[in-house]
Amino acid sequence: MAERKEYYIKIQGQLVPVTEEIYLTYYRMKRRELHLEEKDSAHGVFYYSALDTEETTGEDAIPDLTSPRVEEVAVDKLLAEKLHQCLKQLTKEEQELIFMLFFQNKSEHEVSKKTGIAQKTIHNRKARILTRLKKLMEK
């Protein structure tokens, strides 16, 4: 009788007995993986995992293009602070009008109904206040 050949694959540093079918499939897969790595190397493909260290992974080096940049957040914060300072320089009535129009998202028509002031007057006041705010912001 012919002796049965034994097949082993190395898993986590230990040889594990397997069937011939598993052995062949495993090494085909390994050869395919090596072939693809050689192909990638020949075409200059770079993997971020090559940058892995004990402290971080290479994927951590990938920039997050969806979140705002730190500089933009800082500029937005400074502009918001400046705007609040400029809003404090307006009269109480002007502040209330801006609050209703921009912070409560009310239309000029809704503000007109609530205050009893003509919509055209509300529009003109808003334009005048915005022009004044623009000049204050530019200082």
N, C-alpha and C positions, 0 to 999 in steps of 0.2 A: 504494500500500500504506500502511496505517495504521502510524504509528510506534508502537513498543512503549514503553510508559511504564516508566521505571526507578523502583524502590522502594529506599529506604534506611532503615536504623534506626541509631540512635546506640548504640554499644557501647563503653564505656570511653573516651568522648570522640572516637571515630572513627566516621565514617559507613561502614556496611557495606552493600553491595548485596545485596538479598534478592528472593525471588519475591513476587508479589502476595499469595499465600496466607499466607506467613510474615508479611508486612507487616501484613495485616489481623488475623491472629491476635495478633500482638504488641501492636497498639494496642487491640484489644478487651480483652486482658489488662490493659494499662495503665489503661484506662478503668475496668475492674472494680475494680482496686486502689484507684484514687482514690475511686471510689464508696464502697467499704468503709471507707476512712479517714475520709471525710466522715461516714458513718453512725456510726462509732465516736466521732468527735469530738462529734457531736450527742447521743450517749447517755452522754458522760462517761467513755468507756473510756480508761484510762491504760496506757501500755506502759513497762515498766522500761527498755527500750532508750532511752527519752527521757532517762534519767539517765546515759548513757554519757559517759565522759570519756576523755582520753588514757591515764590510768593504770588505770582500772577500767571494768567494764561495769555497766550498771544491774542486771543479774541478780545481781551480787554483793551488792546491797542487800536481796535477798530473804532473810528470816530462815530458818534451818534449824530447823524445828520438831521434827525427829526426834532431834537430838543434845541432850544434857543442857545446861542453862544453866550458865554459869560459876559462878554463886552456889551452885547445887545441888552441883556438883562440890566446891567449897571446903568447904561444910558437911559433905558426906559424908566428906571427908578429915579434917576436924577431929574428927568423931564417931568415925571409925576409930582415930585417934591416941588419943583419950580412952579408948576401949574397950580398946585394948592396954595403956594405963597401968593401967586398972582390973583387967585380967586378971593383971597382974604382982603385984597385991596379994593374989591368991588363993593358997591353999596349993598345993603341988605336985600333990597328989591331985585337988584341985578343978580345977586347970588341965588335967590329963590327961583328966578326965571331960568337960569342956567341949570340949577338942580332939577327942576321939573323937565326941562327939555332933554338934558343929556344923561342925568343920573337915574331919572325915573322913566326915560324914553317916551315921554308924552309928546304928542304932535302939537304944532302951533295951534291947531284948531281945538284940541282938548284943553290946552292952557287958556285959550280965549274963552271957552265956555266956563271954565272954573273961575277965572278972574273977572270976567265981564268986560275985558279989554278987547278991542277989535283985533282980529287975526293979523291984519296988515300992520297994526301998531306993534304987536308981539314980534312979527317978522323983522320990522325995522329995528326994534330994541335989541333983538338977538344979533343982528348984523353989526350994530354999533358996539355991543359988548364984546363980540368976537374980535372985531378990529382992535379994540382997546386991549384985550387979552394978548393978542398977537404982538402988539407993541411992548407990552410988559414982559412977555417971554423973551423978546429980542434984546432986552437990556442986560 
